[in-house]
Amino acid sequence: MTEQAPLFRLVVPAPPKPSSSSSWLGKIFLAGISAAALLGATYHVHEQATVAPPVAAHATGSRTTATKLNGSSFCDATFQEAGYVQLPHKVNDHYFYWFFESRSNPATDPLVLWLTGGPGSSSMIALLTENGPCSISDNLTTIHNPHSWTSHANVIWLDQPTGVGFSYTTSDKDDDHNQVDVGRNIYAFLQEFLAKHPKYAKSPFFITGESYGGHYVPAAAHYILNAQLEPQASRRSKIHINLRGISVGNGLTDPVTQIPLTPALAVTNAYNISLVPADQLTQLLQDAVHAGVLAQECRDGQHQSCLDALGLWDDAVIGVMQQMNRNPYDIREFCGESCFDETANAARFLNLATTQATLGVHKPWVMTNETTYLDFSADFMQDYVSYVPDLLAHGVRVLIYAGDADIMCNWVGNEAWTKDLVWSRQAAFNNATVHPLLVDGASYGEVRSISSLSFVRVYEAGHMVPTNQPKASLALIERFFKAQPLDQ
């Protein structure tokens, strides 16, 4: 592929870093600025959108603006809709979504929400490079994806938090900063979406995501759960959401547990790839542990430790492990000019005038909103694993999976927090027999599952499991939606 212009631009000045290594935390979860920028920022930059009114007009009394795309060959032939929901509790905040009905039986298949991480990265990149109905060719035409998650599910890809992707606001009062904001916004979005599409109100509902989605997904689910546990009088006008489960791939959910385990694959991994010289390993392990200590201090309310943990993790842990020029999202790959070439076609496609006219949007699309990334700096090292036991106790099923070639949010750290989780079936989960993840007789990974909690290590996959293992990813998520055994 020919060299392309960078997808990201730095808007906040950063001081020189003490190391010569480039920042990988700056691109974590497809984000585009560095932890050094967080540490060096002395002012807040608000990215106000210059956005023309959407193509379609609001229906009377409705906060939803939508463009129906069904009957066209645009990405897929199923019913699809792209649009905006204006959040009722905000000044002028509009969340963009792209929705596709199931290719099988929309009336009985589940409703699924997908949230890409960042913080601040657009879910449209997942739609077009991971688990959506189509991908984008070099000549910017769409290619049918036979392993789309819409094979047996109705799926919403949502651009959030505020200002991400095609979502926009014209007021800095709408900026989000933490998972309380995320939960409130997603709950409000779903209320508006289901009011417009009441036929999905009783459908089994699942929240899914990856990367920083390890924060978003449990937080949003917990907000929904709590909202629906309120006294009936206070929720009389609200639509009940039939929350059945959550799923996170290669997520960051429990930084205190996961950050110290970041170097777990630095020398010993399934691919016999060494990421650090032997004489640097001891210091790397010590720095990772120290970053975990700082993450705990952050969790305990020391704001400066939140930034210090980010900086140390970026420079002394991730920075050291990328000396060999390996892709930290998939160590099987070398990085040439960029580790993100696979996203370039999608970025161009989303900025085509014809694409934007079809979707009813009038905003330049960027993969990551830098303001959002900065706004969530204090949220990065916070703990959202504490929501999971409450979800399990209320019958919400939880699937955590991880590609084993990713070091950013590696499978070792994700397995560790699921085993450390304090809940009623902890001992049974930890003692559960590990079974192969079988698809058509071939083994694609390992499954540990008991009751409503499952952890899956996926072989030959990096940070974006649906991209690397589309067939296995689809089989796994469909079994989860149907409450079937995951190993088969």
Buried (B, 14 or more C-beta within 10 A) or exposed (E): EEEBEEBBEBBBEBEEBEBEBBBBBBBBBBBBBBBBBBBBBEEEEBBEBEBEEBBBEBEEEBBBBBBBBEEEEBBBEBBBBBBBBBBEEBEBBBBBBBBBBBBBEBEEBBBBBBBBBBBBBBBBBBBBBBBBBBBBEEEBEBEEBEBBBBBBBBBBBBBBBBBBBBBBBBEBEBBBBBBEBBBBBBBBBBBBBBBBBEEBBEBBBBBBBBBBBBBBBBBBBBBBBBBBEEEEEEEEEBBEBBBBBBBBBBBBBBBBBBBBBBBBBBBEBBEEBBBBEEEBBEEBBEBBBBBBBBBBBBBEEBEEBBBBBBBBBBBBBBBBBBBEEBBBBBBBBEBEEBBBBBBBBBBBBBBEEEBBEBBBBBBEBBBBBBBBBBBBBBBBBBBBBBBBBBBBEBEBBBBBBBBBBBBBBBBBBBBBBBEEBEBEBBEEBEEBEBBBBBBEEEEBBBBBBBBBBBBBBBBBBBBBBBBBBBBBBBBBBBBBBEEEEBBB
